[in-house]
């Protein structure tokens, strides 16, 4: 079967790594092409190693150019006799949805985040306190308008679009049971077309290093050899909560002023939020802000503890799984671990994303942990990821989905 994958860009995001791992697995039995709507590719080596062909469309601004992208992908589908279109994330899913009306293809859309309409990210401020339940696409236009008026601008646009895309898809993939369940309840979806395929972790690539190699990695990154290094990797946007992390790291430094700590924040930045984040960091030399990098594994290898302060309702965050596979101790917000991988005070710690004191307590507790106890936790965490999220443990689930459409 000829499969075309569609993604917005191949920068250093989690969905980008997932689409490449999916393509790598399926390429062993199918003919695979990848279309990237943007022109970035931070995974050239991975693509070359796995013989993955990527077509970059070099996205530009403007409605005419967006129409041209649709035409380009349409030609790729026709030229390569594509039978299955598999897209990841909102805009690529929308593009694939439109193309499905003009081509005879099977459509699989993958959704990479959870949805909680009653969170501040969806529910409009000032709307009444009534709990928002399922969205009925068959409701009257007036009732739909009343419902959507209670949502943020993001919700008004994407909620009806998401329902249309899911209805059009032959199969829909979610990467956590919670996300699948919440979408099913929200839209009252037919369970027969919903599939669960967890994120895949390349456990060979995301693995720990010796103390000697760790020191070398730190030296290359200009990190201090004897520091305890905290790491946060995610898109630099408000819902990922990095300013909250910075402010509380500074307070943590005051509590532990006789010890040496550093914080690395890495991710693709939203320009406006990045400026606010830089102001929050100020001239603090212990906080390192790095834009996205193709060598994300080096950041894991250089660090000791992974902090994920997200306020977003994550579905199955790659960075949490990758950091645990590499041997970092996890400290995560309650909304950042939908799989319940972390058992508080057992194999990591959980904090309230709106409570700075809660986060600081976790950081202090981590730094006071017995080294032997910590080492045992990290070993168990690595085993947990390998047994449940490695390529060998996930590939059959993915291939079974594709077989349904052959």
C-alpha positions as CSV (number, residue, x, y, z in Angstrom):
1,X,0.0,0.0,0.0
2,X,1.2,3.5,-0.8
3,X,1.0,5.8,2.3
4,X,1.4,9.6,2.4
5,X,2.1,11.2,5.8
6,X,1.3,14.9,6.2
7,X,2.8,17.1,8.9
8,X,3.1,20.9,9.4
9,X,6.9,20.9,9.8
10,X,9.8,18.6,10.8
11,X,11.1,20.8,13.6
12,X,12.0,19.4,17.0
13,X,8.4,18.8,18.3
14,X,7.0,15.6,19.7
15,X,4.4,15.0,16.9
16,X,7.2,15.4,14.3
17,X,9.2,12.6,16.0
18,X,6.1,10.4,16.1
19,X,5.3,10.8,12.4
20,X,8.8,9.8,11.5
21,X,8.8,6.8,13.8
22,X,5.4,5.8,12.3
23,X,6.7,6.2,8.8
24,X,9.9,4.2,9.7
25,X,7.8,1.3,11.0
26,X,5.3,1.2,8.1
27,X,8.1,1.6,5.5
28,X,9.2,-2.0,6.2
29,X,5.9,-3.2,4.6
30,X,4.5,-0.3,2.6
31,X,5.7,2.4,0.2
32,X,6.0,5.6,2.2
33,X,6.2,9.3,1.4
34,X,6.2,12.3,3.9
35,X,5.0,15.8,3.0
36,X,6.1,18.6,5.3
37,X,4.1,21.8,4.7
38,X,7.1,23.8,6.0
39,X,10.7,23.7,4.9
40,X,12.4,22.8,8.2
41,X,13.8,19.3,8.8
42,X,15.8,18.7,11.9
43,X,15.8,14.9,11.3
44,X,17.8,14.6,8.1
45,X,20.1,12.0,9.6
46,X,17.1,9.9,10.8
47,X,15.4,10.1,7.4
48,X,18.6,9.1,5.6
49,X,19.2,6.2,7.9
50,X,15.7,4.9,7.5
51,X,15.4,5.7,3.7
52,X,12.5,8.1,4.3
53,X,11.7,10.5,1.5
54,X,10.5,13.9,2.7
55,X,8.9,16.5,0.3
56,X,9.1,20.0,1.8
57,X,6.5,22.4,0.4
58,X,8.1,25.6,1.8
59,X,5.0,27.2,3.3
60,X,4.5,30.9,2.8
61,X,1.9,33.3,4.1
62,X,-1.3,34.0,2.1
63,X,-4.5,32.3,1.1
64,X,-3.4,31.8,-2.5
65,X,-0.2,30.0,-1.3
66,X,-2.3,27.7,1.0
67,X,-4.4,26.8,-2.0
68,X,-1.2,26.0,-3.9
69,X,-0.2,23.7,-1.1
70,X,-3.5,21.8,-1.5
71,X,-2.8,21.5,-5.3
72,X,0.8,20.3,-4.7
73,X,-0.3,17.6,-2.3
74,X,-3.1,16.6,-4.7
75,X,-0.6,16.1,-7.4
76,X,1.7,14.0,-5.1
77,X,-1.3,11.8,-4.3
78,X,-2.2,11.3,-8.0
79,X,1.4,10.8,-9.2
80,X,2.3,8.3,-6.5
81,X,-1.0,6.4,-6.5
82,X,-1.5,7.1,-2.8
83,X,-4.1,4.9,-1.1
84,X,-3.8,6.1,2.5
85,X,-3.4,9.6,3.8
86,X,-2.3,9.8,7.4
87,X,-2.0,13.3,8.9
88,X,-0.9,14.6,12.3
89,X,-2.1,17.7,14.2
90,X,-4.8,20.3,13.5
91,X,-3.9,22.1,10.2
92,X,-2.5,19.0,8.5
93,X,-5.6,17.1,9.5
94,X,-7.7,20.0,8.0
95,X,-5.7,19.9,4.8
96,X,-6.1,16.1,4.5
97,X,-9.8,16.4,5.2
98,X,-10.2,18.9,2.3
99,X,-8.2,16.6,0.0
100,X,-10.3,13.6,0.8
101,X,-13.2,15.1,-1.1
102,X,-11.2,15.2,-4.3
103,X,-9.3,11.9,-4.2
104,X,-10.2,8.3,-3.6
105,X,-8.1,7.6,-0.6
106,X,-8.5,6.3,2.9
107,X,-8.0,9.0,5.6
108,X,-6.5,8.5,9.0
109,X,-6.2,11.6,11.3
110,X,-4.1,11.6,14.5
111,X,-4.9,13.9,17.4
112,X,-2.1,14.6,19.8
113,X,-3.7,16.5,22.7
114,X,-6.5,16.0,25.1
115,X,-9.6,18.2,25.4
116,X,-11.2,19.6,28.5
117,X,-13.8,22.2,27.5
118,X,-14.2,23.4,31.0
119,X,-10.5,24.4,31.3
120,X,-9.3,28.0,30.9
121,X,-7.9,27.1,27.5
122,X,-11.3,26.3,26.0
123,X,-14.0,27.9,28.1
124,X,-14.4,31.7,27.7
125,X,-13.8,33.8,30.7
126,X,-17.0,35.3,31.9
127,X,-19.2,32.6,30.6
128,X,-21.6,31.0,33.1
129,X,-20.4,28.3,35.5
130,X,-22.5,25.6,33.9
131,X,-20.4,22.6,33.0
132,X,-20.0,22.2,29.2
133,X,-20.8,18.7,28.0
134,X,-20.9,17.1,24.6
135,X,-21.1,19.0,21.4
136,X,-24.0,17.9,19.3
137,X,-23.2,18.5,15.6
138,X,-26.8,17.7,14.7
139,X,-28.2,20.4,17.0
140,X,-30.0,23.4,15.6
141,X,-27.9,26.3,14.4
142,X,-29.1,28.6,17.2
143,X,-28.1,26.0,19.9
144,X,-24.7,25.5,18.2
145,X,-24.1,29.3,18.3
146,X,-25.1,29.5,22.0
147,X,-22.8,26.6,22.8
148,X,-19.8,27.9,20.9
149,X,-20.3,31.4,22.4
150,X,-19.2,29.9,25.7
151,X,-15.8,29.0,24.3
152,X,-12.6,30.8,23.6
153,X,-11.8,32.0,20.0
154,X,-9.7,28.8,19.6
155,X,-12.7,26.7,20.7
156,X,-15.2,28.5,18.4
157,X,-13.0,27.7,15.4
158,X,-11.6,24.3,16.1
159,X,-14.5,22.5,17.9
160,X,-16.8,22.3,14.9
161,X,-13.9,21.7,12.5
162,X,-12.5,18.9,14.6
163,X,-15.9,17.2,14.5
164,X,-16.1,17.5,10.8
165,X,-12.6,16.1,10.3
166,X,-13.2,13.1,12.6
167,X,-16.6,12.3,10.9
168,X,-14.8,12.3,7.5
169,X,-11.9,10.1,8.7
170,X,-12.0,6.4,8.1
171,X,-10.1,5.8,11.3
172,X,-9.0,8.2,14.0
173,X,-5.9,7.6,16.2
174,X,-5.4,8.9,19.7
175,X,-2.3,8.4,21.7
176,X,-3.8,7.9,25.1
177,X,-7.0,6.2,26.4
178,X,-8.0,9.4,28.3
179,X,-7.8,11.5,25.1
180,X,-9.8,8.9,23.2
181,X,-12.4,8.7,25.9
182,X,-12.8,12.4,26.3
183,X,-13.2,13.0,22.6
184,X,-15.7,10.2,22.3
185,X,-17.8,11.7,25.1
186,X,-17.5,15.2,23.8
187,X,-18.6,14.4,20.3
188,X,-20.6,11.3,21.0
189,X,-18.4,9.4,18.5
190,X,-18.8,6.0,17.1
191,X,-16.2,3.9,18.9
192,X,-15.8,1.5,15.9
193,X,-13.6,4.1,14.1
194,X,-11.4,5.2,17.1
195,X,-8.0,3.6,17.7
196,X,-5.5,3.8,20.5
197,X,-1.8,3.8,19.4
198,X,0.5,5.2,22.2
199,X,3.5,7.3,21.4
200,X,6.7,5.5,20.4
201,X,10.0,6.1,22.1
202,X,13.3,5.3,20.4
203,X,14.8,3.8,23.5
204,X,18.1,3.2,21.8
205,X,18.5,6.8,20.9
206,X,17.0,8.2,24.1
207,X,19.3,6.3,26.5
208,X,21.6,7.3,29.4
209,X,25.3,8.0,29.2
210,X,28.2,7.3,31.5
211,X,29.4,10.0,34.0
212,X,32.4,10.7,31.7
213,X,30.2,11.2,28.6
214,X,27.7,13.3,30.6
215,X,30.6,15.6,31.6
216,X,31.6,15.9,28.0
217,X,28.0,16.8,26.9
218,X,27.8,19.4,29.6
219,X,31.1,20.9,28.6
220,X,29.8,21.2,25.0
221,X,26.6,22.9,26.2
222,X,28.7,25.2,28.5
223,X,26.9,23.8,31.6
224,X,28.7,23.5,34.9
225,X,30.1,20.1,35.7
226,X,29.0,19.9,39.3
227,X,25.6,21.5,39.0
228,X,22.2,19.7,39.4
229,X,20.5,20.5,36.1
230,X,16.8,20.8,35.7
231,X,15.4,20.5,32.2
232,X,12.1,21.6,30.5
233,X,11.4,20.9,26.9
234,X,8.2,22.0,25.1
235,X,6.9,24.6,22.8
236,X,7.5,28.0,24.4
237,X,3.9,29.2,24.6
238,X,1.7,30.3,27.6
239,X,-0.1,27.0,28.0
240,X,3.2,25.2,28.6
241,X,3.8,27.5,31.6
242,X,7.5,28.2,31.4
243,X,7.3,31.6,33.1
244,X,5.7,29.9,36.1
245,X,8.7,27.5,36.1
246,X,11.3,30.3,35.9
247,X,9.8,32.3,38.7
248,X,9.7,29.3,41.0
249,X,13.1,28.1,40.1
250,X,14.4,31.6,41.2
251,X,12.6,31.1,44.5
252,X,14.0,27.6,44.8
253,X,17.5,29.0,44.3
254,X,16.9,31.3,47.3
255,X,16.0,28.3,49.5
256,X,19.0,26.3,48.4
257,X,21.4,29.2,47.9
258,X,24.5,27.2,49.1
259,X,24.0,24.6,46.3
260,X,24.6,24.8,42.6
261,X,21.6,24.4,40.2
262,X,20.9,25.2,36.6
263,X,17.7,25.2,34.5
264,X,17.5,24.6,30.8
265,X,14.4,25.6,28.9
266,X,14.2,24.5,25.3
267,X,11.5,24.7,22.6
268,X,10.1,26.4,19.6
269,X,9.1,29.9,20.7
270,X,6.0,32.0,20.3
271,X,7.6,35.4,19.8
272,X,5.5,37.4,22.2
273,X,5.7,34.8,25.0
274,X,9.4,34.3,24.4
275,X,10.0,38.0,25.1
276,X,8.0,37.8,28.4
277,X,10.0,34.7,29.3
278,X,13.3,36.5,28.6
279,X,12.1,39.3,30.9
280,X,11.3,36.8,33.6
281,X,14.8,35.2,33.3
282,X,16.5,38.6,33.4
283,X,20.2,38.3,33.9
284,X,20.0,35.0,35.8
285,X,23.1,33.1,34.6
286,X,21.8,29.8,35.9
287,X,18.9,29.7,33.4
288,X,19.7,28.7,29.9
289,X,17.1,29.4,27.1
290,X,17.6,27.3,24.0
291,X,15.5,27.4,20.9
292,X,14.6,24.0,19.4
293,X,17.5,21.7,18.5
294,X,18.0,18.6,16.5
295,X,20.2,17.2,19.3
296,X,17.5,17.0,21.9
297,X,19.0,13.8,23.3
298,X,22.1,15.7,24.3
299,X,19.9,17.9,26.5
300,X,18.4,14.9,28.2
301,X,21.9,13.4,28.7
302,X,23.2,16.6,30.3
303,X,20.4,16.9,32.8
304,X,19.3,15.3,36.1
305,X,15.7,16.1,36.5
306,X,12.9,16.8,34.0
307,X,10.2,19.3,34.9
308,X,7.0,19.6,32.9
309,X,4.9,22.4,34.2
310,X,2.2,22.3,31.4
311,X,-1.3,23.7,32.0
312,X,-2.4,22.1,28.7
313,X,-4.3,18.9,28.9
314,X,-1.6,16.7,27.4
315,X,-2.5,13.4,25.8
316,X,0.8,11.5,25.8
317,X,3.8,13.8,26.0
318,X,6.9,12.6,24.2
319,X,9.2,14.6,26.3
320,X,8.1,12.9,29.5
321,X,8.6,9.4,28.0
322,X,11.9,10.3,26.4
323,X,13.3,11.9,29.5
324,X,12.5,8.9,31.6
325,X,14.0,6.6,29.0
326,X,17.2,8.7,29.2
327,X,17.3,8.4,33.0
328,X,15.9,11.7,34.3
329,X,13.8,12.0,37.4
330,X,10.3,13.4,36.4
331,X,8.5,16.2,38.2
332,X,5.3,16.9,36.3
333,X,2.1,18.9,36.6
334,X,-1.2,17.1,37.2
335,X,-2.4,17.8,33.6
336,X,0.9,16.7,32.0
337,X,0.6,13.0,32.8
338,X,-2.7,11.6,31.5
339,X,-1.3,8.1,31.3
340,X,-0.7,8.1,35.1
341,X,2.8,6.9,34.5
342,X,4.0,8.9,37.5
343,X,3.1,7.7,40.9
344,X,3.7,10.6,43.3
345,X,6.7,10.0,45.6
346,X,7.2,6.5,44.0
347,X,8.8,7.0,40.6
348,X,8.4,10.8,40.3
349,X,6.5,13.7,41.7
350,X,3.3,15.5,40.7
351,X,2.5,19.2,41.4
352,X,-0.3,21.7,40.8
353,X,0.5,23.8,37.8
354,X,-0.9,26.9,39.5
355,X,0.8,26.4,42.9
356,X,4.4,27.5,43.0
357,X,5.1,26.3,46.5
358,X,3.9,22.9,45.4
359,X,6.6,22.8,42.7
360,X,9.3,24.2,44.9
361,X,8.6,21.4,47.5
362,X,9.0,18.8,44.8
363,X,12.3,20.3,43.7
364,X,13.6,20.5,47.2
365,X,12.6,16.9,47.9
366,X,14.3,15.7,44.7
367,X,17.6,17.3,45.6
368,X,17.4,15.7,49.1
369,X,16.8,12.2,47.8
370,X,19.2,9.4,48.7
371,X,21.4,8.7,45.7
372,X,20.9,4.9,45.9
373,X,17.2,5.3,46.2
374,X,17.2,7.7,43.2
375,X,19.3,5.3,41.1
376,X,16.8,2.5,41.7
377,X,13.9,4.7,40.6
378,X,15.6,5.7,37.4
379,X,16.4,2.1,36.5
380,X,12.8,1.1,37.0
381,X,11.5,4.1,35.0
382,X,13.7,3.2,32.0
383,X,12.4,-0.4,32.1
384,X,8.8,0.9,32.3
385,X,9.3,3.0,29.1
386,X,11.1,0.2,27.2
387,X,8.4,-2.3,28.1
388,X,5.4,-0.1,27.2
389,X,6.5,2.5,24.6
390,X,9.4,1.2,22.6
391,X,9.1,0.4,18.9
392,X,8.8,-3.3,19.6
393,X,5.9,-2.8,22.0
394,X,3.9,-0.5,19.7
395,X,4.6,-1.4,16.1
396,X,2.1,-4.2,15.9
397,X,-0.7,-1.9,17.1
398,X,0.1,0.6,14.3
399,X,0.4,-2.0,11.6
400,X,-2.9,-3.6,12.7
401,X,-4.6,-0.1,12.0
402,X,-3.1,0.0,8.5
403,X,-4.2,-3.5,7.8
404,X,-7.8,-2.6,8.4
405,X,-7.7,-0.3,5.4
406,X,-5.9,-2.5,2.9
